[in-house]
Amino acid sequence: MTMDERIARINELYHKSKTEGLTEEEKAEQALLRKEYVLSIRRNLRASLDNVSILEPDGTVTKPQRKLNN
């Protein structure tokens, strides 16, 4: 299933939940699809941030360090 298909299914389930309600299976499917979507967004953001470099005023290029969660 492509990301566009997943988004369409998430939207379809959302609209159905507002009109008719969802079965337990549909609720589980919706939760799984949302989780996959959020993970995909996080991976894409991380990949973008990993490619960021900072040009310092002295002309050097540095890569930002990851901040560790404490």
Rosetta blueprint (number, residue, H / E / L):
1 M L
2 T L
3 M H
4 D H
5 E H
6 R H
7 I H
8 A H
9 R H
10 I H
11 N H
12 E H
13 L H
14 Y H
15 H H
16 K H
17 S H
18 K H
19 T H
20 E L
21 G L
22 L L
23 T L
24 E H
25 E H
26 E H
27 K H
28 A H
29 E H
30 Q H
31 A H
32 L H
33 L H
34 R H
35 K H
36 E H
37 Y H
38 V H
39 L H
40 S H
41 I H
42 R H
43 R H
44 N H
45 L H
46 R H
47 A H
48 S H
49 L H
50 D H
51 N L
52 V L
53 S L
54 I E
55 L E
56 E L
57 P L
58 D L
59 G L
60 T L
61 V E
62 T E
63 K L
64 P L
65 Q L
66 R L
67 K L
68 L L
69 N L
70 N L
